[in-house]
Amino acid sequence: MLSLSRWKIILVTLSVIFGIVFTLPNLLPQKTLDALPGWVPKQKLNLGLDLQGGSYLLYEVDTAQLRKERLDNLVEDVRTTLRTAGIDFNGLAQANGVIGVRIEDGSKVNAAVAELRKLGNPLTSGVGTDVNVSTKPDQRIELSLSAEAARADASKAVDQSIETIRRRIDSLGTKEPTITRQGADRIVIQAAGESDPERLKAVIGKTAKLTFQMVDETVTQEEMASGRLPPGTVLVPSGDGYAPAYALKKRAVVSGEELVDAQQAFDGQSGRPVVSFRFNGSGARKFGDATARNVNKRFAIVLDNKVISAPSINTPILGGSGQITGNFTVESASELSLLLRSGALPAQLNIEEQRTVGAELGADAVKAGAISLAIGAVAMFVFIILAYGLFGVFAAIALIANVLLIVGIMSFTQATLTFPGIAGLILTLAVAVDANVLIYERMRDEAAAGKSPMSAADTGYRLALVSILDANITSLISAGIMFSFGSGPVKGFAWTLAIGVFTSLFTAIIITQVLIGWWFKTAKPKKLPIA
């Protein structure tokens, strides 16, 4: 094993160069980095929330509200389907998660069931649909969402929310936010360097669900005041300053999901801030058809269940673009356009926890971590050199190369270093020293048994390898479990530990082999210095 192979020398040289090149940017001032040529690597370690300071937010996705909206939409689908099929019905209502409807003509119950079953979508399991349809006495039909569909909707809502939140935070210019799922319906947001959580909450927490709905102008003010609204019509509060509320058709003409762009602009006549928008091809056709059929009628622009504008349709709007007017400032119009561009959240987010880590506290954590790392490294260097002399020096050199490789790999992969990650780095150095101790003690045993120096060293490496691999594979499995099931700082610790396992094996075995092999070749010793 101690043969001074060319491939080993090349591998060690390239690894050390890699470690130096990708570690160095972390030690240089930003001005110096900016002055370097473009081909020089400039990636730095990303410091975590606990080291840099920033904001931590924990949200819960309101899956109950999501289910209610799904059921409300299903009620409208049932009404539209039965009317289209020419089946008379009454008593259509939703209660406790079950939609009930009575078919007036008993001979059409089976036909109604067949039509309503078409409302369901196939489940991902491939068995059945997401809508259960069953018949009950007195010509009644009941519909409900399957449990599997509810779980799938909730999981999809969390995934969509994470992507929407990421787009919104990226639009703010926040660098490298960490957005992860926690449990079934929670989302953790860590924005390092963002010291104002209220600014994040103002953008993240808004659902930004935009719909365009026709105003039901047949409803009188008295009916609105008494709440006597016709089926398919809903009362929506207003914020446009012209009316306290509007009676709107439940069915949306087009939704914000079909927007492709939204920008803050200024009205050409009044000069006031507005939000200009543009639909995709499908949305433009729907919007154009709806406005062509309803000239001289009013439609409402509804944002998060509140009417922000209810203009009249003077002419068909066929271009697929338009403006949202209201009592906007430049800032509020810019914020709304950002929300619309990044997409609506599929469900409301409820804040569960928030905290802020100050930059000074983060700097103190960096200082404490650096001191602890330095103390640990010096203690290990002193121990290994006092215990093994020249071979201890070789082990210390391998430890330095180990640190360079870990920091270099983390910088290259743009990994985030957390305070627990520093603990993982210190633990990695301890494990690396342990590997050298195993090798050197094996060498001593073999030398005591009467073997020549070269044979004792070679056998020491070969026999210690099994124990070293066993210990490091155990550490790697532990790191994998922590990374898979942990979150935030736990993942940071696991990632640093996992990188350290591979670099420790490489430095403790390969680098020290090359150094000791070089020493044997030049010194030609008659006795091991550790015998």
C-alpha positions as CSV (number, residue, x, y, z in Angstrom):
1,M,0.0,0.0,0.0
2,L,3.0,2.3,0.6
3,S,4.1,2.3,-3.0
4,L,4.7,5.8,-4.2
5,S,2.4,5.5,-7.2
6,R,2.2,8.3,-9.8
7,W,-1.6,8.4,-9.7
8,K,-1.5,8.9,-5.9
9,I,0.9,11.8,-6.2
10,I,-1.2,13.4,-9.0
11,L,-4.4,12.9,-7.0
12,V,-3.0,14.4,-3.8
13,T,-1.5,17.4,-5.7
14,L,-4.8,18.1,-7.6
15,S,-6.9,17.8,-4.4
16,V,-4.7,20.2,-2.4
17,I,-4.7,22.7,-5.3
18,F,-8.6,22.4,-5.5
19,G,-8.8,22.9,-1.7
20,I,-6.6,26.0,-1.8
21,V,-8.2,27.6,-4.9
22,F,-11.8,27.2,-3.6
23,T,-11.0,28.0,0.0
24,L,-9.0,31.2,-0.8
25,P,-12.1,33.4,-1.8
26,N,-13.4,33.0,1.7
27,L,-10.3,34.7,3.1
28,L,-10.0,37.6,0.6
29,P,-11.9,40.9,0.8
30,Q,-14.7,41.4,-1.7
31,K,-12.8,44.2,-3.5
32,T,-9.8,41.9,-4.1
33,L,-12.1,39.2,-5.4
34,D,-13.8,41.6,-7.8
35,A,-10.4,42.7,-9.2
36,L,-9.4,39.1,-10.1
37,P,-9.9,37.7,-13.6
38,G,-13.3,36.3,-14.5
39,W,-12.0,32.7,-14.8
40,V,-10.8,32.6,-11.2
41,P,-13.3,30.8,-8.9
42,K,-15.0,33.3,-6.6
43,Q,-17.6,31.2,-4.8
44,K,-17.8,31.8,-1.1
45,L,-19.4,29.8,1.7
46,N,-22.9,30.9,2.4
47,L,-23.3,31.6,6.1
48,G,-26.5,30.3,7.6
49,L,-29.1,32.3,9.6
50,D,-27.3,31.6,12.9
51,L,-24.0,33.0,11.6
52,Q,-25.0,35.8,9.4
53,G,-28.2,37.0,11.1
54,G,-31.6,37.2,9.4
55,S,-35.2,36.2,9.6
56,Y,-36.9,32.8,10.5
57,L,-40.6,32.3,9.6
58,L,-42.7,29.2,10.1
59,Y,-46.0,29.0,8.2
60,E,-48.8,26.6,8.2
61,V,-50.8,26.0,5.0
62,D,-54.5,26.3,5.7
63,T,-55.6,23.0,4.2
64,A,-59.0,23.3,5.7
65,Q,-59.7,26.4,3.8
66,L,-58.4,24.7,0.7
67,R,-60.8,21.8,1.1
68,K,-63.7,24.3,1.6
69,E,-62.8,26.1,-1.6
70,R,-62.7,22.8,-3.5
71,L,-66.1,21.8,-2.2
72,D,-67.6,25.2,-3.0
73,N,-66.3,24.9,-6.6
74,L,-67.7,21.4,-6.7
75,V,-71.1,22.7,-5.8
76,E,-71.0,25.0,-8.7
77,D,-69.9,22.2,-11.0
78,V,-72.8,20.1,-9.8
79,R,-75.3,22.9,-10.6
80,T,-73.8,23.6,-14.1
81,T,-73.6,19.8,-15.0
82,L,-77.2,19.1,-14.0
83,R,-78.6,22.1,-15.8
84,T,-76.6,21.3,-18.9
85,A,-78.0,17.8,-18.9
86,G,-81.5,19.1,-18.5
87,I,-82.0,17.3,-15.1
88,D,-84.2,19.2,-12.6
89,F,-83.0,19.3,-9.0
90,N,-83.5,21.1,-5.7
91,G,-81.9,21.2,-2.3
92,L,-78.3,21.6,-3.6
93,A,-76.1,22.4,-0.5
94,Q,-72.9,21.5,1.2
95,A,-72.6,20.6,4.9
96,N,-69.8,18.9,6.8
97,G,-67.8,18.1,3.7
98,V,-70.7,16.4,1.9
99,I,-72.6,17.9,-1.0
100,G,-76.3,16.8,-1.3
101,V,-78.8,17.3,-4.1
102,R,-82.3,15.9,-4.7
103,I,-83.3,14.9,-8.3
104,E,-87.0,15.8,-8.9
105,D,-87.6,13.1,-11.4
106,G,-86.8,9.6,-10.0
107,S,-86.3,8.1,-13.4
108,K,-83.3,10.5,-14.0
109,V,-81.4,9.6,-10.8
110,N,-79.1,7.1,-12.6
111,A,-78.5,9.6,-15.5
112,A,-77.6,12.3,-12.9
113,V,-75.2,9.9,-11.1
114,A,-73.5,9.1,-14.4
115,E,-73.1,12.8,-15.3
116,L,-71.8,13.7,-11.8
117,R,-69.3,11.0,-11.8
118,K,-67.6,12.7,-14.7
119,L,-66.7,15.5,-12.3
120,G,-64.1,13.3,-10.7
121,N,-60.4,13.1,-11.7
122,P,-58.5,9.8,-11.6
123,L,-56.5,9.3,-8.4
124,T,-52.7,8.9,-8.6
125,S,-53.1,5.3,-7.3
126,G,-55.0,4.6,-10.5
127,V,-58.0,3.2,-8.6
128,G,-61.2,5.3,-8.6
129,T,-61.6,9.1,-8.8
130,D,-61.2,11.9,-6.3
131,V,-65.0,12.5,-6.0
132,N,-67.2,9.9,-4.4
133,V,-70.8,9.8,-5.7
134,S,-73.5,7.8,-4.0
135,T,-77.3,7.5,-4.1
136,K,-79.5,8.0,-1.0
137,P,-83.2,7.5,-0.2
138,D,-85.7,10.0,-1.5
139,Q,-83.9,10.5,-4.9
140,R,-81.0,12.2,-3.2
141,I,-77.4,12.1,-4.4
142,E,-74.4,12.8,-2.2
143,L,-70.9,13.8,-3.3
144,S,-67.7,14.0,-1.2
145,L,-64.0,14.2,-1.8
146,S,-62.0,11.0,-1.1
147,A,-59.4,11.0,1.7
148,E,-56.7,10.3,-0.8
149,A,-57.7,13.3,-2.9
150,A,-57.7,15.6,0.3
151,R,-54.1,14.4,1.1
152,A,-53.0,14.9,-2.5
153,D,-54.5,18.4,-2.6
154,A,-52.8,19.4,0.7
155,S,-49.4,18.0,-0.4
156,K,-49.7,19.8,-3.8
157,A,-50.7,23.0,-2.1
158,V,-47.6,22.9,0.1
159,D,-45.3,22.2,-2.9
160,Q,-46.9,25.0,-4.9
161,S,-46.7,27.4,-2.0
162,I,-42.9,26.7,-1.6
163,E,-42.3,27.5,-5.2
164,T,-44.4,30.6,-5.1
165,I,-42.7,31.8,-1.9
166,R,-39.3,31.2,-3.5
167,R,-40.2,33.3,-6.6
168,R,-41.5,36.1,-4.4
169,I,-38.5,36.2,-2.1
170,D,-36.1,36.0,-5.1
171,S,-37.9,39.1,-6.6
172,L,-37.0,41.0,-3.4
173,G,-33.4,40.3,-4.0
174,T,-32.9,38.2,-0.9
175,K,-29.8,36.0,-1.3
176,E,-30.1,32.2,-1.0
177,P,-33.2,31.8,1.1
178,T,-33.8,28.4,2.6
179,I,-37.4,27.3,2.1
180,T,-38.2,23.8,3.2
181,R,-41.3,21.6,4.1
182,Q,-41.7,20.7,7.7
183,G,-44.1,17.9,8.4
184,A,-47.3,17.6,6.3
185,D,-48.4,21.2,6.0
186,R,-45.8,23.5,7.3
187,I,-43.1,25.6,5.6
188,V,-39.9,26.9,7.1
189,I,-38.4,30.0,5.6
190,Q,-34.9,31.1,6.6
191,A,-33.7,34.3,4.9
192,A,-30.1,35.0,6.0
193,G,-29.2,38.7,5.9
194,E,-32.8,39.8,5.9
195,S,-33.3,41.5,9.2
196,D,-36.9,42.7,8.6
197,P,-39.3,39.8,8.9
198,E,-42.3,42.2,8.4
199,R,-41.1,43.0,4.9
200,L,-41.0,39.3,4.1
201,K,-44.4,38.6,5.7
202,A,-46.0,41.5,3.7
203,V,-45.0,39.7,0.5
204,I,-45.1,36.1,1.5
205,G,-48.4,36.0,3.4
206,K,-50.6,37.5,0.7
207,T,-52.5,34.9,-1.2
208,A,-52.7,37.1,-4.3
209,K,-55.6,35.1,-5.7
210,L,-56.9,37.1,-8.6
211,T,-60.2,36.5,-10.5
212,F,-62.3,38.3,-13.0
213,Q,-66.0,37.8,-12.2
214,M,-69.2,39.3,-13.7
215,V,-71.3,41.6,-11.6
216,D,-74.9,40.2,-11.1
217,E,-76.8,43.4,-11.8
218,T,-80.2,41.7,-11.3
219,V,-79.6,41.8,-7.6
220,T,-81.1,44.8,-5.8
221,Q,-79.6,46.7,-2.8
222,E,-82.5,45.3,-0.7
223,E,-81.6,41.7,-1.6
224,M,-78.0,42.3,-0.9
225,A,-78.8,43.8,2.5
226,S,-81.0,40.9,3.4
227,G,-78.7,38.3,2.0
228,R,-81.3,36.9,-0.4
229,L,-79.1,36.1,-3.3
230,P,-80.0,33.9,-6.3
231,P,-78.1,30.5,-6.7
232,G,-74.6,31.0,-8.2
233,T,-74.2,34.5,-6.9
234,V,-72.1,35.6,-3.9
235,L,-71.7,38.8,-2.0
236,V,-68.0,40.1,-2.1
237,P,-66.8,43.1,0.0
238,S,-65.3,46.0,-1.9
239,G,-62.4,48.2,-1.4
240,D,-62.8,50.5,-4.5
241,G,-64.6,53.3,-2.5
242,Y,-67.7,53.2,-4.7
243,A,-69.8,50.5,-3.0
244,P,-69.4,48.5,0.3
245,A,-69.9,45.2,-1.6
246,Y,-70.9,43.7,-4.9
247,A,-73.0,40.7,-5.9
248,L,-70.9,38.6,-8.2
249,K,-71.3,35.5,-10.3
250,K,-69.5,32.7,-8.5
251,R,-68.0,31.3,-11.6
252,A,-64.9,33.3,-12.6
253,V,-64.5,34.4,-16.2
254,V,-60.7,34.0,-16.0
255,S,-58.2,33.7,-13.1
256,G,-54.8,35.1,-12.3
257,E,-53.3,31.7,-13.1
258,E,-53.5,32.6,-16.8
259,L,-51.5,35.9,-16.4
260,V,-48.1,35.9,-18.0
261,D,-47.0,39.4,-16.9
262,A,-48.0,42.2,-14.6
263,Q,-46.1,45.5,-14.2
264,Q,-46.6,48.8,-12.3
265,A,-47.5,51.5,-14.8
266,F,-49.2,54.9,-15.0
267,D,-52.7,55.6,-16.4
268,G,-52.4,57.6,-19.7
269,Q,-55.2,60.0,-18.8
270,S,-55.1,60.5,-15.0
271,G,-51.4,59.8,-14.5
272,R,-52.2,57.7,-11.5
273,P,-50.4,54.4,-10.7
274,V,-52.0,51.3,-12.1
275,V,-51.1,47.7,-12.7
276,S,-51.0,46.6,-16.3
277,F,-51.5,42.9,-17.0
278,R,-51.3,40.5,-19.9
279,F,-53.0,37.0,-20.3
280,N,-51.7,34.0,-22.1
281,G,-53.4,32.7,-25.2
282,S,-56.1,30.8,-23.4
283,G,-56.8,33.6,-20.9
284,A,-56.9,36.2,-23.7
285,R,-59.6,34.1,-25.5
286,K,-61.7,33.6,-22.4
287,F,-61.4,37.3,-21.5
288,G,-62.2,38.4,-25.0
289,D,-65.3,36.2,-25.3
290,A,-66.6,37.2,-21.9
291,T,-66.2,41.0,-22.6
292,A,-67.7,40.6,-26.1
293,R,-70.9,38.9,-24.7
294,N,-71.3,41.4,-21.9
295,V,-70.8,44.9,-23.5
296,N,-72.2,47.7,-21.3
297,K,-72.2,45.3,-18.3
298,R,-69.8,45.4,-15.4
299,F,-67.1,42.9,-14.3
300,A,-65.2,42.9,-11.1
301,I,-61.5,42.4,-10.5
302,V,-61.3,40.4,-7.3
303,L,-58.1,40.1,-5.3
304,D,-58.1,37.8,-2.2
305,N,-61.9,37.8,-2.0
306,K,-62.1,41.6,-2.2
307,V,-63.2,43.7,-5.2
308,I,-60.5,46.2,-6.1
309,S,-62.2,47.5,-9.2
310,A,-65.6,47.0,-11.0
311,P,-65.4,48.8,-14.3
312,S,-68.0,48.7,-17.1
313,I,-67.2,46.9,-20.4
314,N,-67.5,49.6,-23.0
315,T,-66.0,47.6,-25.9
316,P,-64.8,44.0,-26.2
317,I,-61.2,43.6,-24.8
318,L,-59.7,41.3,-27.3
319,G,-55.9,42.0,-27.0
320,G,-55.4,39.9,-23.9
321,S,-54.1,42.8,-21.8
322,G,-55.6,45.5,-19.6
323,Q,-55.1,47.6,-16.5
324,I,-56.2,47.3,-12.9
325,T,-57.0,50.7,-11.5
326,G,-57.7,51.6,-7.9
327,N,-56.4,53.7,-5.0
328,F,-52.8,52.6,-5.7
329,T,-49.5,54.3,-4.7
330,V,-46.4,53.5,-6.7
331,E,-45.3,51.1,-3.9
332,S,-48.6,49.3,-3.6
333,A,-48.9,48.9,-7.4
334,S,-45.4,47.5,-7.6
335,E,-46.1,45.1,-4.8
336,L,-49.3,43.9,-6.4
337,S,-47.6,43.4,-9.7
338,L,-44.8,41.4,-8.0
339,L,-47.4,39.2,-6.4
340,L,-49.3,38.6,-9.6
341,R,-46.1,37.8,-11.5
342,S,-45.0,35.2,-9.0
343,G,-48.4,33.5,-8.9
344,A,-51.1,33.1,-6.4
345,L,-50.7,30.9,-3.3
346,P,-53.0,27.9,-3.6
347,A,-54.1,28.4,0.0
348,Q,-53.8,30.9,2.9
349,L,-50.7,30.7,5.0
350,N,-50.9,31.2,8.8
351,I,-47.9,32.4,10.6
352,E,-46.9,30.0,13.4
353,E,-43.5,31.3,14.5
354,Q,-41.2,34.1,13.7
355,R,-37.8,35.2,15.0
356,T,-34.9,37.4,14.0
357,V,-31.2,36.8,14.5
358,G,-29.3,40.0,14.7
359,A,-26.2,40.5,12.6
360,E,-24.1,41.2,15.8
361,L,-25.3,37.9,17.3
362,G,-24.4,36.1,14.0
363,A,-20.9,37.8,14.1
364,D,-20.4,36.6,17.7
365,A,-21.4,33.0,16.6
366,V,-18.8,33.2,13.7
367,K,-16.2,34.4,16.2
368,A,-17.0,31.7,18.7
369,G,-17.0,29.0,16.0
370,A,-13.6,30.1,14.7
371,I,-12.2,30.1,18.2
372,S,-13.6,26.7,19.0
373,L,-12.3,25.3,15.7
374,A,-8.8,26.8,16.3
375,I,-8.6,25.4,19.8
376,G,-9.8,22.0,18.7
377,A,-7.3,21.9,15.8
378,V,-4.3,23.1,17.9
379,A,-5.2,20.6,20.6
380,M,-5.3,17.8,18.0
381,F,-2.0,18.9,16.4
382,V,-0.2,19.0,19.7
383,F,-1.5,15.5,20.7
384,I,-0.7,13.8,17.4
385,I,2.8,15.3,17.1
386,L,3.7,14.6,20.8
387,A,2.4,11.0,20.4
388,Y,3.8,10.1,17.0
389,G,6.6,12.6,16.3
390,L,7.4,12.9,12.5
391,F,4.4,10.7,11.6
392,G,2.3,13.0,13.8
393,V,3.5,15.9,11.6
394,F,2.4,14.0,8.5
395,A,-1.0,13.5,10.2
396,A,-1.2,17.3,11.0
397,I,-0.5,18.1,7.4
398,A,-3.2,15.8,6.3
399,L,-5.6,17.5,8.8
400,I,-4.9,20.9,7.2
401,A,-5.5,19.4,3.8
402,N,-8.8,18.0,5.2
403,V,-10.0,21.4,6.3
404,L,-9.1,22.9,2.9
405,L,-11.0,20.2,1.1
406,I,-14.1,20.5,3.2
407,V,-14.3,24.3,2.9
408,G,-13.4,24.1,-0.8
409,I,-16.1,21.5,-1.6
410,M,-18.7,23.5,0.4
411,S,-17.7,26.7,-1.4
412,F,-17.8,24.9,-4.8
413,T,-21.3,23.5,-4.1
414,Q,-22.5,26.8,-2.6
415,A,-23.4,24.9,0.6
416,T,-24.6,26.9,3.7
417,L,-22.4,26.8,6.7
418,T,-24.3,26.9,10.0
419,F,-23.1,26.9,13.6
420,P,-23.8,23.2,14.0
421,G,-21.9,22.8,10.7
422,I,-18.8,24.1,12.5
423,A,-19.4,21.5,15.1
424,G,-19.6,18.9,12.4
425,L,-16.3,20.2,11.0
426,I,-14.6,19.8,14.4
427,L,-16.0,16.3,14.8
428,T,-14.7,15.5,11.3
429,L,-11.2,16.5,12.4
430,A,-11.4,14.3,15.5
431,V,-12.6,11.3,13.3
432,A,-9.7,11.9,10.9
433,V,-7.2,11.9,13.8
434,D,-8.8,8.7,15.1
435,A,-8.0,7.1,11.7
436,N,-4.4,8.1,12.0
437,V,-4.2,6.8,15.5
438,L,-5.6,3.4,14.4
439,I,-3.0,3.2,11.6
440,Y,0.0,4.2,13.7
441,E,-0.9,1.9,16.6
442,R,-1.2,-1.0,14.1
443,M,2.3,-0.1,12.8
444,R,3.7,-0.2,16.4
445,D,2.2,-3.6,16.9
446,E,3.7,-4.9,13.7
447,A,7.1,-3.4,14.5
448,A,7.0,-4.9,17.9
449,A,6.3,-8.3,16.3
450,G,9.7,-8.0,14.5
451,K,8.7,-6.9,11.1
452,S,10.8,-4.5,9.0
453,P,9.9,-0.8,9.0
454,M,8.4,-0.9,5.5
455,S,6.5,-4.2,6.1
456,A,5.2,-2.9,9.5
457,A,4.0,0.4,7.9
458,D,2.4,-1.4,5.0
459,T,0.6,-3.9,7.2
460,G,-0.5,-1.2,9.5
461,Y,-2.4,0.6,6.8
462,R,-3.9,-2.6,5.4
463,L,-5.1,-4.0,8.7
464,A,-6.4,-0.7,10.1
465,L,-8.4,0.0,6.9
466,V,-11.3,-2.3,7.9
467,S,-11.8,-0.5,11.3
468,I,-11.5,2.9,9.7
469,L,-14.1,2.1,7.0
470,D,-16.5,0.6,9.6
471,A,-16.3,3.8,11.7
472,N,-16.7,6.2,8.8
473,I,-19.6,4.2,7.1
474,T,-21.4,4.3,10.4
475,S,-20.9,8.1,10.5
476,L,-22.1,8.4,6.9
477,I,-25.3,6.5,7.6
478,S,-26.0,8.7,10.6
479,A,-25.4,11.9,8.5
480,G,-27.7,10.5,5.8
481,I,-30.5,9.9,8.3
482,M,-30.1,13.4,9.9
483,F,-30.0,15.0,6.4
484,S,-33.2,13.2,5.3
485,F,-35.3,13.8,8.3
486,G,-33.8,16.9,9.9
487,S,-34.2,20.5,9.0
488,G,-32.3,23.7,9.1
489,P,-29.2,23.5,11.4
490,V,-29.5,19.7,11.7
491,K,-29.1,19.4,7.9
492,G,-26.2,21.8,8.0
493,F,-24.5,19.6,10.6
494,A,-25.2,16.4,8.6
495,W,-24.0,17.9,5.3
496,T,-20.7,19.0,6.8
497,L,-20.3,15.6,8.5
498,A,-21.0,13.7,5.3
499,I,-18.4,15.7,3.3
500,G,-15.9,15.3,6.2
501,V,-16.3,11.5,6.1
502,F,-15.1,11.3,2.5
503,T,-12.3,13.9,2.9
504,S,-11.1,12.2,6.2
505,L,-10.8,8.9,4.5
506,F,-8.9,10.5,1.6
507,T,-6.5,12.5,3.7
508,A,-6.0,10.0,6.5
509,I,-5.2,7.2,4.1
510,I,-4.0,8.5,0.8
511,I,-2.2,11.8,1.8
512,T,-0.4,10.3,4.8
513,Q,0.5,7.3,2.6
514,V,2.2,9.6,0.0
515,L,4.0,11.5,2.7
516,I,5.2,8.4,4.6
517,G,6.1,6.7,1.2
518,W,8.1,9.8,0.3
519,W,9.9,9.6,3.7
520,F,10.8,6.0,3.2
521,K,12.1,6.7,-0.3
522,T,14.4,9.5,0.9
523,A,15.4,8.5,4.4
524,K,15.6,4.7,4.0
525,P,15.0,4.2,7.7
526,K,16.1,1.2,9.7
527,K,13.5,1.8,12.4
528,L,10.0,3.4,12.5
529,P,10.0,6.7,14.5
530,I,7.0,5.5,16.4
531,A,8.3,2.0,17.2
